[in-house]
Amino acid sequence: MTLGGVARRTREAMLLCEAAGYDVVLVETVGVGQSEVTVAGMVDCFVVVMVPGGGDELQGIKKGILELADLIIVNKADGALLGPARLALREYMAALRYLRPRHPSWRPQAVTTSGLSGEGLSEVWSLILQHRAALEESGGLAELRREQRLRWMWSTIEERLLTAFREDPGVVAALGEVEAQVSADALPPTAGATALLTAFGLGPHRPD
């Protein structure tokens, strides 16, 4: 796993599933915030699943994620949670009206579902198909795939550069002492970063 809870080779796994003939691939996150942002840049339709009655502090964790959502699902809309789920649905629908959608051709939707009874699942699938059709007709899907390819390229570059940096003999030799000084507030973090980058072979940054 990488930071954020997304497997390092998630993109490759998705490509492998497509090559094997699967036309629908689901990517589930562990729900830690950063993982949702990362996955939103990998998938064609980004679905956010919420749970009613979790408390404002819990739901607040995902407020920023709503800006990335193509579809919001309020799950567990059954039993004692049916009322809170309907209330949450109204709140999310109201919030979506003030958020800029990811794609000009699609206005994000919000629905309730029950994993227990299956209620609402057919509507979810219908909306996913509508989202796909809207992106294909507008050319948005081709643009999205272009952005995904570029993001994948840069992600690979960043990963390999960071690995090379951490494994560099000069960085390895200096790392312990620099970390100790930064932790003890004997060396500013920026100076510590400069020292390690210099050990890697990069001189101090000079702004133009």
Secondary structure, 3 states (H helix, E strand, C coil): CCCCCCCCCHHHHHHHHHHCCCCCCCCCCCCCCHHHHHHHCCCCCCEEEECCCCCHHHHHHHHHHHHHCCEEEECCCCHHHHHHHHHHHHHHHHHHCCCCCCCCCCCCEEEECCCCCCCCHHHHHHHHHHHHHHHHHHCHHHHHHHHHHHHHHHHHHHHHHHHHHHHCHHHHHHHHHHHHHHHCCCCCHHHHHHHHHHHHCCCCCCCC
